[in-house]
Amino acid sequence: MKVPSNELRTIRIFYQNQLEPIYGNAEAAQLILVLIKHFFGYDRAQLALHTDIRLSESEMLKLHFAVKDLLQHKPIQYITGKTEFYGHSFLVNPGVLIPRPETEQLVDMIIKRFNQLKSISIWDLGTGSGCIAISLALALPQAKVTAFDLCEDAIDLTKVNAKRLHTTISLQQTDILEMRPTEKGKVDVIVSNPPYVRQSERLKMEKNVLDFEPEMALFVPDENPLLFYRAIAKLAHQSLAERGELWFEINEAFGKETAAVCNRAGFEEVQIYQDIHGRDRFISAVKH
């Protein structure tokens, strides 16, 4: 993969052509623009104005290895180390899931539901990069937000993201399957986007997810696909205040089953919501 010139406009076209068989023309072009912006600071407008930009050998190597990673299906977010979520830039690494647009919808629903309250306490169970907890803390400054995760790397990354985005949340490293209600009756909202992809669904998934994103944050056994939902629903019912609410992101194949888990845990007013693609993706439930 020898680049014919050190002119950035030539390099851009060359690497775009390399990526096109995998990503298609439009996405390949966008990926190269993202890398150029990330490594060198030039956006599309600047590239149009300055057609004579040349790269040094070390700069060319940065781009070369990044494109090599893309050809191996490595997600662009892990190459640049960041992603956009709910209008904010979050650092990400291969130890945490890359936040999805559907999860932004979950955050938006919670914000709209509770933005009029003068005070509110929120738990985010399985926080990963902290995208849910931090986005809620930024949009609901009256909220006391606590984020939980089993992975020390996730806790450390959430801490960094909170500092970068100038907000304060509490953090606890814990296994949410083993959690006990430490603040019984004092939490207003519990939200979780736990692992919910069955092992048998691997065949439908893209290489960029299977080969690079953390399995522990994705997969559950086929024979027990709702294990996190059962544990969290039980914990939530013990921990929430009266009229407190539980919010889940769910596997679209188990909408009714997950709602039934909430009902059996003692929740009422259980509702299923569809995502931007029209699939069952979220549940809310109220403690009475």
ChimeraX attribute file (.defattr): number of C-alpha atoms within 10 A of each C-alpha:
attribute: neighborCount
match mode: 1-to-1
recipient: residues
	/A:1	8
	/A:2	6
	/A:3	13
	/A:4	9
	/A:5	13
	/A:6	15
	/A:7	16
	/A:8	18
	/A:9	16
	/A:10	17
	/A:11	20
	/A:12	17
	/A:13	13
	/A:14	17
	/A:15	20
	/A:16	23
	/A:17	15
	/A:18	16
	/A:19	20
	/A:20	15
	/A:21	11
	/A:22	14
	/A:23	17
	/A:24	12
	/A:25	13
	/A:26	10
	/A:27	14
	/A:28	21
	/A:29	18
	/A:30	14
	/A:31	18
	/A:32	23
	/A:33	17
	/A:34	19
	/A:35	21
	/A:36	20
	/A:37	15
	/A:38	15
	/A:39	13
	/A:40	13
	/A:41	10
	/A:42	17
	/A:43	14
	/A:44	12
	/A:45	8
	/A:46	12
	/A:47	16
	/A:48	11
	/A:49	9
	/A:50	11
	/A:51	12
	/A:52	12
	/A:53	14
	/A:54	15
	/A:55	16
	/A:56	9
	/A:57	9
	/A:58	9
	/A:59	14
	/A:60	18
	/A:61	12
	/A:62	15
	/A:63	20
	/A:64	17
	/A:65	12
	/A:66	19
	/A:67	22
	/A:68	16
	/A:69	15
	/A:70	21
	/A:71	16
	/A:72	13
	/A:73	18
	/A:74	21
	/A:75	20
	/A:76	19
	/A:77	18
	/A:78	20
	/A:79	18
	/A:80	16
	/A:81	14
	/A:82	16
	/A:83	18
	/A:84	16
	/A:85	18
	/A:86	18
	/A:87	9
	/A:88	14
	/A:89	14
	/A:90	25
	/A:91	22
	/A:92	26
	/A:93	22
	/A:94	16
	/A:95	20
	/A:96	24
	/A:97	21
	/A:98	24
	/A:99	20
	/A:100	12
	/A:101	13
	/A:102	16
	/A:103	20
	/A:104	16
	/A:105	18
	/A:106	23
	/A:107	21
	/A:108	16
	/A:109	15
	/A:110	17
	/A:111	16
	/A:112	11
	/A:113	10
	/A:114	15
	/A:115	16
	/A:116	11
	/A:117	10
	/A:118	10
	/A:119	13
	/A:120	19
	/A:121	17
	/A:122	24
	/A:123	25
	/A:124	24
	/A:125	26
	/A:126	26
	/A:127	28
	/A:128	31
	/A:129	28
	/A:130	31
	/A:131	28
	/A:132	26
	/A:133	30
	/A:134	28
	/A:135	21
	/A:136	23
	/A:137	21
	/A:138	17
	/A:139	15
	/A:140	21
	/A:141	15
	/A:142	15
	/A:143	20
	/A:144	19
	/A:145	23
	/A:146	20
	/A:147	26
	/A:148	25
	/A:149	22
	/A:150	18
	/A:151	19
	/A:152	14
	/A:153	17
	/A:154	23
	/A:155	23
	/A:156	15
	/A:157	21
	/A:158	28
	/A:159	20
	/A:160	16
	/A:161	21
	/A:162	22
	/A:163	13
	/A:164	12
	/A:165	14
	/A:166	10
	/A:167	14
	/A:168	17
	/A:169	20
	/A:170	14
	/A:171	20
	/A:172	14
	/A:173	16
	/A:174	17
	/A:175	14
	/A:176	17
	/A:177	14
	/A:178	9
	/A:179	13
	/A:180	14
	/A:181	15
	/A:182	10
	/A:183	11
	/A:184	14
	/A:185	15
	/A:186	17
	/A:187	22
	/A:188	23
	/A:189	23
	/A:190	25
	/A:191	26
	/A:192	23
	/A:193	23
	/A:194	25
	/A:195	21
	/A:196	24
	/A:197	22
	/A:198	17
	/A:199	15
	/A:200	11
	/A:201	10
	/A:202	13
	/A:203	9
	/A:204	7
	/A:205	10
	/A:206	10
	/A:207	15
	/A:208	14
	/A:209	17
	/A:210	15
	/A:211	13
	/A:212	17
	/A:213	20
	/A:214	16
	/A:215	17
	/A:216	13
	/A:217	19
	/A:218	18
	/A:219	18
	/A:220	20
	/A:221	13
	/A:222	13
	/A:223	9
	/A:224	10
	/A:225	19
	/A:226	23
	/A:227	16
	/A:228	18
	/A:229	23
	/A:230	18
	/A:231	16
	/A:232	26
	/A:233	24
	/A:234	19
	/A:235	21
	/A:236	30
	/A:237	25
	/A:238	20
	/A:239	23
	/A:240	26
	/A:241	20
	/A:242	14
	/A:243	14
	/A:244	23
	/A:245	25
	/A:246	25
	/A:247	24
	/A:248	24
	/A:249	25
	/A:250	24
	/A:251	21
	/A:252	17
	/A:253	13
	/A:254	15
	/A:255	20
	/A:256	14
	/A:257	12
	/A:258	24
	/A:259	24
	/A:260	15
	/A:261	20
	/A:262	28
	/A:263	17
	/A:264	13
	/A:265	19
	/A:266	17
	/A:267	24
	/A:268	17
	/A:269	13
	/A:270	19
	/A:271	15
	/A:272	18
	/A:273	17
	/A:274	15
	/A:275	16
	/A:276	11
	/A:277	8
	/A:278	9
	/A:279	14
	/A:280	19
	/A:281	23
	/A:282	25
	/A:283	22
	/A:284	23
	/A:285	23
	/A:286	22
	/A:287	23
	/A:288	14
